[in-house]
Amino acid sequence: MTTAAAAIAVLAAALLHAGWNAIAHAITDRLLGFALIGAAGMAGGAATAAFAGLPDPASWPALGVSALLHVGYMGFLMLSYRVGDFGQVYPLARGTSPWLVALAAAVLLGETLSPLHLAGVLVVSAGLTALVFAGGIPGRDRLPALGAALVTGVMIAGYTVVDGIGVRASGDPLAYLAWLMILEGPWFLLAALVLRRGRLAAQLRPVWRIGALGGLLSMAAYGLVLWAQTMGSLAAVAALRETSIIFGAIIAALVFKEGLGRLRVLSAVVVATGIALLNL
């Protein structure tokens, strides 16, 4: 990580990210939850684009690819939350991506990590992945949720690398964020309009406020990450961002009553150790 400011920004993003994911999981009608989150992000992006303008055309290909990856990510995340527990699928999805980002950044961007920082990436990833097995080895009934979470992690790695390239070419992280929110935002709302038709307004009424809050938290979280990606290596930003799982584990215990346990506490300590290595 290049600066302390970037590290603080990514930690703040991790907290916000865990918050909006908890909201997405808490809205029991997953399609409505993701529709509201996407729509609120799109509205925030449109408002931001009104004064931020367009990013540099050099970033447009990355912007388009990233929007597609984000839609895929949200779809598999929605599936993960539909069939799995928050405290299990969230850490697996988040713990998968740093390994892949470090490899992709080295191959595609020529980034190199010092041995100490590489150790930090590996330690953070190991600590996050260990959280998945805090309740023992998952049985067959958990395989669909774990499979969806793994694909979610691959999507996360994909858009992280693409956005690292795009935001650096954009000339303006805020404009890049705004248009990413606009491009990725409407699809689940459109799906809900088609599938729910006349029932949609009544179904949205009880949850639209909390869903809109989730969308704004999502936009703020990713905006901080995009800015940090202009300041430090993609692998280090990706690994530090995944400390969101520490906040997620706390939310899983306090809000969803899923329990912490010794292994989860130990895994959180391992993650903290990795963070320290990343910032030495």
C-alpha positions as CSV (number, residue, x, y, z in Angstrom):
1,M,0.0,0.0,0.0
2,T,1.5,3.3,-1.0
3,T,0.1,5.7,1.5
4,A,-1.6,5.6,4.9
5,A,-4.5,7.5,3.4
6,A,-5.1,4.8,0.9
7,A,-5.0,2.1,3.6
8,I,-7.5,4.0,5.7
9,A,-9.8,4.5,2.7
10,V,-9.7,0.8,1.9
11,L,-10.5,-0.1,5.6
12,A,-13.4,2.3,5.5
13,A,-14.5,0.7,2.2
14,A,-14.3,-2.8,3.9
15,L,-16.7,-1.6,6.7
16,L,-19.1,-0.1,4.2
17,H,-19.0,-3.2,2.0
18,A,-19.8,-5.5,4.9
19,G,-22.7,-3.2,5.7
20,W,-24.3,-3.3,2.3
21,N,-23.9,-7.0,2.0
22,A,-25.6,-7.5,5.3
23,I,-28.5,-5.4,4.0
24,A,-28.6,-7.5,0.8
25,H,-28.7,-10.7,2.9
26,A,-31.3,-9.3,5.4
27,I,-33.8,-8.5,2.7
28,T,-35.4,-11.9,2.3
29,D,-36.7,-11.2,-1.2
30,R,-33.2,-11.3,-2.8
31,L,-34.4,-10.0,-6.2
32,L,-36.0,-7.0,-4.6
33,G,-33.0,-6.3,-2.4
34,F,-30.5,-6.4,-5.3
35,A,-32.9,-4.4,-7.5
36,L,-33.0,-1.7,-4.9
37,I,-29.3,-1.7,-4.3
38,G,-28.6,-1.4,-8.0
39,A,-31.2,1.3,-8.6
40,A,-29.9,3.4,-5.7
41,G,-26.3,3.0,-7.0
42,M,-27.5,4.0,-10.5
43,A,-29.2,7.1,-9.1
44,G,-26.1,8.1,-7.2
45,G,-24.0,7.5,-10.2
46,A,-26.3,9.7,-12.4
47,A,-26.1,12.5,-9.8
48,T,-22.3,12.2,-9.7
49,A,-22.0,12.1,-13.4
50,A,-23.9,15.4,-13.7
51,F,-20.9,17.3,-12.4
52,A,-18.0,14.7,-12.9
53,G,-18.7,14.3,-16.6
54,L,-17.2,11.4,-18.7
55,P,-14.0,9.5,-17.9
56,D,-11.3,9.5,-20.6
57,P,-12.3,7.4,-23.6
58,A,-9.2,5.2,-23.0
59,S,-11.1,3.8,-20.0
60,W,-14.3,3.0,-21.8
61,P,-13.5,-0.6,-22.8
62,A,-12.6,-1.4,-19.3
63,L,-15.7,0.3,-18.0
64,G,-17.9,-1.9,-20.3
65,V,-16.2,-5.1,-19.3
66,S,-16.3,-4.2,-15.6
67,A,-20.1,-3.5,-15.8
68,L,-20.7,-6.9,-17.2
69,L,-18.5,-8.5,-14.5
70,H,-20.3,-6.6,-11.8
71,V,-23.7,-7.7,-13.0
72,G,-22.4,-11.3,-13.0
73,Y,-20.9,-10.8,-9.6
74,M,-24.2,-9.5,-8.2
75,G,-26.1,-12.4,-9.7
76,F,-23.9,-15.0,-8.2
77,L,-23.8,-13.1,-4.9
78,M,-27.6,-13.1,-4.8
79,L,-27.6,-16.8,-5.5
80,S,-25.1,-17.4,-2.7
81,Y,-27.2,-15.5,-0.2
82,R,-30.3,-17.4,-1.3
83,V,-28.9,-20.8,-0.6
84,G,-26.2,-20.2,2.0
85,D,-25.4,-18.6,5.4
86,F,-24.0,-15.1,5.4
87,G,-21.1,-16.0,7.7
88,Q,-19.9,-18.8,5.4
89,V,-20.5,-17.6,1.8
90,Y,-19.3,-14.0,2.4
91,P,-15.8,-14.9,3.6
92,L,-15.3,-17.5,0.8
93,A,-16.3,-15.0,-1.9
94,R,-14.1,-12.3,-0.5
95,G,-11.2,-14.7,0.4
96,T,-10.9,-16.1,-3.1
97,S,-10.2,-12.9,-4.9
98,P,-6.8,-11.7,-3.5
99,W,-5.0,-14.7,-4.7
100,L,-6.4,-14.3,-8.2
101,V,-5.8,-10.5,-8.2
102,A,-2.2,-10.9,-7.2
103,L,-1.6,-13.4,-10.0
104,A,-3.5,-11.4,-12.6
105,A,-1.8,-8.1,-11.7
106,A,1.6,-9.7,-12.0
107,V,0.8,-11.2,-15.4
108,L,-1.3,-8.4,-17.0
109,L,0.1,-5.3,-15.4
110,G,3.7,-6.3,-14.5
111,E,3.1,-5.5,-10.9
112,T,5.6,-7.0,-8.4
113,L,5.1,-7.5,-4.7
114,S,8.0,-7.6,-2.3
115,P,8.4,-10.9,-0.5
116,L,6.9,-9.2,2.7
117,H,3.9,-7.9,0.8
118,L,3.4,-11.2,-1.0
119,A,3.4,-12.9,2.4
120,G,0.8,-10.4,3.5
121,V,-1.5,-11.2,0.6
122,L,-1.1,-15.0,1.3
123,V,-1.7,-14.6,5.0
124,V,-4.8,-12.4,4.6
125,S,-6.2,-14.9,2.1
126,A,-5.5,-17.9,4.3
127,G,-7.1,-16.2,7.3
128,L,-10.2,-15.3,5.3
129,T,-10.5,-18.7,3.8
130,A,-10.1,-20.4,7.2
131,L,-13.3,-18.6,8.3
132,V,-15.2,-20.7,5.9
133,F,-14.4,-23.8,7.8
134,A,-15.0,-22.4,11.3
135,G,-18.1,-24.6,11.6
136,G,-16.4,-27.7,10.3
137,I,-16.1,-29.3,6.8
138,P,-19.1,-28.3,4.8
139,G,-21.5,-31.1,3.8
140,R,-23.1,-31.8,0.4
141,D,-26.0,-29.6,1.2
142,R,-23.6,-26.6,1.4
143,L,-21.9,-27.3,-2.0
144,P,-24.3,-25.1,-4.1
145,A,-23.7,-22.2,-1.8
146,L,-20.0,-22.7,-1.7
147,G,-19.9,-23.1,-5.5
148,A,-21.8,-19.9,-6.0
149,A,-19.5,-18.1,-3.5
150,L,-16.4,-19.3,-5.4
151,V,-17.7,-18.1,-8.7
152,T,-18.5,-14.8,-7.0
153,G,-14.9,-14.6,-5.9
154,V,-13.7,-15.1,-9.4
155,M,-16.0,-12.3,-10.6
156,I,-14.6,-10.0,-7.8
157,A,-11.0,-10.8,-9.0
158,G,-12.0,-10.1,-12.6
159,Y,-13.6,-6.7,-12.0
160,T,-10.8,-5.7,-9.6
161,V,-8.1,-6.1,-12.2
162,V,-10.2,-4.6,-15.0
163,D,-11.1,-1.6,-12.8
164,G,-7.5,-1.2,-11.7
165,I,-6.7,-0.7,-15.4
166,G,-9.7,1.4,-16.2
167,V,-9.6,3.8,-13.3
168,R,-5.9,4.6,-14.0
169,A,-6.7,5.3,-17.6
170,S,-9.8,7.3,-16.8
171,G,-8.1,10.5,-15.5
172,D,-10.9,10.8,-12.9
173,P,-11.9,8.1,-10.5
174,L,-15.1,9.8,-9.6
175,A,-16.3,10.0,-13.2
176,Y,-15.3,6.3,-13.7
177,L,-17.3,5.3,-10.6
178,A,-20.3,7.3,-11.7
179,W,-20.6,5.7,-15.1
180,L,-19.8,2.2,-13.7
181,M,-22.8,2.7,-11.3
182,I,-25.0,3.8,-14.2
183,L,-24.1,0.9,-16.4
184,E,-24.4,-1.9,-13.8
185,G,-27.3,-0.5,-11.9
186,P,-30.6,-1.1,-13.8
187,W,-30.5,-4.8,-14.6
188,F,-32.0,-6.4,-11.5
189,L,-34.7,-3.7,-11.3
190,L,-35.6,-4.5,-14.9
191,A,-35.8,-8.2,-14.1
192,A,-38.0,-7.4,-11.1
193,L,-40.3,-5.2,-13.4
194,V,-40.7,-8.1,-15.8
195,L,-41.1,-10.9,-13.2
196,R,-43.3,-9.0,-10.6
197,R,-45.2,-6.7,-12.9
198,G,-48.2,-5.2,-11.1
199,R,-47.1,-6.5,-7.7
200,L,-43.7,-4.7,-7.6
201,A,-44.7,-1.4,-6.1
202,A,-46.5,-3.1,-3.1
203,Q,-43.5,-5.4,-2.6
204,L,-41.0,-2.6,-2.7
205,R,-42.8,-0.4,-0.2
206,P,-41.7,-2.1,3.0
207,V,-38.0,-2.4,2.0
208,W,-37.2,0.4,-0.3
209,R,-35.5,2.6,2.3
210,I,-33.1,0.0,3.6
211,G,-32.4,-1.2,0.0
212,A,-31.6,2.3,-1.1
213,L,-29.3,2.7,1.8
214,G,-27.5,-0.5,0.7
215,G,-27.0,1.0,-2.8
216,L,-25.5,4.2,-1.5
217,L,-23.2,2.3,0.9
218,S,-22.1,0.1,-2.1
219,M,-21.3,3.1,-4.2
220,A,-19.3,4.8,-1.4
221,A,-17.4,1.6,-0.6
222,Y,-16.3,1.0,-4.2
223,G,-15.5,4.7,-4.8
224,L,-13.0,4.5,-2.0
225,V,-11.5,1.3,-3.5
226,L,-11.2,2.8,-6.9
227,W,-9.4,5.9,-5.5
228,A,-7.0,3.6,-3.6
229,Q,-6.2,1.6,-6.7
230,T,-4.7,4.8,-8.2
231,M,-2.4,5.0,-5.2
232,G,-1.2,1.4,-4.6
233,S,-0.8,-2.0,-6.1
234,L,-3.9,-3.9,-7.0
235,A,-3.0,-7.0,-5.0
236,A,-2.3,-5.0,-1.8
237,V,-5.6,-3.0,-2.2
238,A,-7.5,-6.2,-3.0
239,A,-6.1,-8.1,0.1
240,L,-6.6,-5.2,2.5
241,R,-10.2,-4.7,1.2
242,E,-11.0,-8.2,2.2
243,T,-10.8,-7.3,5.8
244,S,-14.4,-6.6,5.3
245,I,-14.8,-10.2,6.4
246,I,-13.8,-9.2,9.9
247,F,-16.7,-6.8,10.0
248,G,-18.9,-9.4,8.3
249,A,-18.1,-12.0,11.0
250,I,-19.1,-9.5,13.6
251,I,-22.4,-8.8,11.8
252,A,-23.0,-12.5,11.3
253,A,-22.7,-13.0,15.0
254,L,-24.6,-9.9,16.3
255,V,-27.2,-9.5,13.6
256,F,-27.8,-12.9,12.1
257,K,-26.9,-14.8,15.3
258,E,-24.6,-17.2,13.5
259,G,-21.9,-17.3,16.2
260,L,-18.2,-16.4,16.2
261,G,-16.3,-19.2,17.9
262,R,-12.6,-19.6,18.5
263,L,-11.6,-20.5,14.9
264,R,-13.3,-17.3,13.6
265,V,-11.5,-15.2,16.2
266,L,-8.2,-16.9,15.4
267,S,-8.8,-16.3,11.7
268,A,-9.5,-12.6,12.3
269,V,-6.1,-12.4,14.1
270,V,-4.4,-14.0,11.1
271,V,-6.1,-11.5,8.8
272,A,-4.9,-8.6,11.0
273,T,-1.3,-10.1,10.8
274,G,-1.6,-10.0,7.0
275,I,-2.7,-6.4,7.1
276,A,0.3,-5.5,9.1
277,L,2.6,-7.2,6.6
278,L,1.0,-5.4,3.7
279,N,1.6,-2.0,5.3
280,L,5.2,-2.5,6.4
